[in-house]
Amino acid sequence: MLIAALYILLTFFIFAQIRILVILVFLLARRRSKKHSTDHNLEKPVEAEWPSVAVQLPVYREYNVLDRLLSSVTKLDYPANRLHIQILDDSEQDVSKPISNILHKYQTLTIPIQYIHRTHRRGYKSGALNDGNKLTNCALVAIFDADFIPQHDFLLRTVPLFQDAKIGAVHTRWRHLNDLDSPLTMLQAAILDSLFCFESSLRQWMGESSMYLGTSGVWRKQTIEELGGWREQPFTDDGIDLSFRAQINGWFVAYLDEALSSGELPETYLAYKNQQRRWARAAFRLFLDYWRFALQPPKGLGGRFLELSSLHLVLSTPSVLFITLISGLFVALGLPRSPEWIAVQIGLTGALLLFPPAQEGLLSQILLYSDWPRRCLLILQALPLGIGVSVSILVGFWDTVRPREAEFVTTPKQGSIPVIQRSRKRWLHVAAWIAAFETAFGLLILMILIFAILRGYLESWLLFFIVSSAFLVSGAKSWREIKQGNAELS
């Protein structure tokens, strides 16, 4: 029974590896192709024909980066009489003054700026976007999170694509403001880059509708209204959820493979784990709601393969935890070292060493950046932290199915430090529980490693060593940041 479970998990990793090989074939074919589906060959409208655009900026206690955001948005190259800016502020009254001071700097500009301050956070970001849509008649809606900076030609590059009446949204690739600051930020950048390289870009090239990832995109307001607006309850990823609904209802989400905006990455491990927990919760909610549509026509074979195989991006990391637990139980029970056991242990160790999500991250750097050797080295240094985040992902899955819906917590970043000041004590308490589990699991696997050495399970040593080291490193880094956070509270 235990060996059968391990073979099922090994099959999952083999499928993920096949996905990577298929992706490489597509990438080679794309490079040889002279015409890509992203090349719409559309003319830019004359000035009188540019559609009106509302630039929506949802913020919550993020006044540290609001000035930077407004500075870039007000410099967008676009007819001023066709542009309207909405600041959708869900902050409490105690931070309204610094935001008002920032807004005062931009009131003299010719671009109208509408400040919408809600006295509640109903629906969180989705609720704020819905409220903003009720107050604008613009044909298009561009959305930027507070920690992003759009290039001046963002709208000039994206808006012309809407001449195609089937396109409901356009999203673009991101740059990263702090990707080279540390191995941790480089790991996060590689994960996002791999999504653009191996999800969005390939979907577009294959003629499949893409996924809007929540920011730095433009939506047709008609599309949002036809779909009933942004989904507020239960909590999910607002952008991907609306993308799925758009696709189901005949709209096309286009991907423009150009880096037209830059975003900030979480700089601490606790912030990264909080983000992964929230994303895992959203991904599981989306899977529960839309998995049936991945199997239904008219989606082609290629699209269906992309839809299903992308699950490994969420499931690979927690699968490592289950592989280690099952293998550890086998060793602890002293079960015989059959050929089937030895084969599956060697296979799983190889799968862990090759780890498909890491492969995609490394490949994305090679494809996108000339300084890829430096970037790849940083990613390899951060891999233990990438494995250790599996506990947070599992907690996110649990948040999806537990009776009481979890609170939406914005990912703490340099520009959103005020966001967590109100709930830092509770936030650190949850982080401590997760860190305790990581440390305990690392110690448990270390004990099993010693037991495996004494019992002669040679085929399992490397697997147990890699996983125990990853969780102990993860736990140690978490505890250091928790200690620092508690010190700041006292």
Beta strands, then each sheet from edge to edge (+ up, - down):
strand 1: 53-59
strand 2: 83-89
strand 3: 113-117
strand 4: 140-143
strand 5: 148-150
strand 6: 167-176
strand 7: 217-220
strand 8: 252-263
sheet 1: 3+ 2+ 1+ 4+ 7- 6+ 8+ 5-
end
